[in-house]
Amino acid sequence: MEYSLSYERKANRELQRFVDKIVLVTGGGSGIGQVAARAFAREGASVVVAGRRASEGEKTVALIQADGGTASYIPVDVRNEADVARLIEEIVARYGRLDIALNNAGVFSLGPLAEATEQTWDTIIDVNLKGTWLSMKYEIQQMLKQPERGTIVNIGSNIGVPGVKPGIAIYAASKAGVQVLTKAAALEYIKHGIRINSVSPGPTKTNMSKRPSETDEEQARRIAESVPLGRIGLPEEIASAILWLSSPEASFAVGHDIVLDGGTTLQ
């Protein structure tokens, strides 16, 4: 029987932990970002969906609005400092503040390290690591101006924890960097009232983890063979951790990385 989190989605409608909160989700046009954006909105948040592809971002906004939630799309390329600065400025101009930021924008690539091009390196590091740093830089600057500060959640990867899977060295390096960046920034800014944490998913049912021409069923079957729990992860499961870290329920969590991978890193 296919695992489902439909009960969790219904329960979250009643929790309403984010009423009147302004939430930014980068990379919110698909996958984990889209699911998390919808989950925040179901619990009362006004969600800003940010990303490079307008069609995907607007689709997420439409889904949130169809759910009865509030959302808007703002284009951004997280690799570009001026773009990120403008994003935060526009959020503040529209809503007056920024309460929660989910830095989810990321790219993925497989291949032998010695065969990678400089462009591949630059793209992965610029989006995954530099993009997270730039996003945090301007999110923190804004949150320091606010009486109630804010909360930040970054998306790492279980691959960044051991960093030993063949063919994925550059991606692993970028995500390990995100995890260390998160911990260092958390320690630096908790004294100012800003909580920063991360979530590191394992193989999750998203297009990013699919191989070319692979069906959903083939993806789930391939991944299940390597996961001790025996199945692929769901973006709803990752979103649940993101929302918990962003909520008052996690008020004592500082610089914490939640690894959700069905036991994969234990092998």
C-alpha angles and dihedrals in degrees: 000000000000114000114243137188097197090121089056092054091052092048092051091057087065097043096064093182095160106049110152092005122134110222129188119202116185115201087023096148098088147001120008092354093056094046092047092048091053091046092052090049093049088058094054105271127138101232128207110202111203130185147115099264110071094191092058094043093050089049091057090048090051091050091051092048090048087055088055095256136127122249145144135192126233120180117233141163104207090203090067117076095202090051093052092046089051091049093057092043090053093048091052092046090054102037107015097236147018118240104172133018127193109194099201105141109123148141132216134209136175128204145100113298094230091054097049118113126229087247091057091051093047094048096049096043094042095051102035102035109016090040091054091048093049092047092050092046094060096033090055093046089056096042091053088062093055125086092222095041112202151241131261129198120188125197115234127162137243085237089066091059101065094009092200106115111120119244096022105077099127094047090047091051092051093050095043085054090053091052094050091043089053094052095045093047091045091057092045098051106031088086086062092051099257115129116208125185139150141223120213112199125198123209104337133183098259135117090250092067094048124103119228112289091000118145124222090254093050091048093050093047094048094048095043089062092062100039118086090215088058101234145068119267122250124230087230089063091053091046091053090059092045092052092046092052089048094050133081087252087076096046092129094050110103124165090352123152116205110205112204109182109122091255097306096135090053092068 
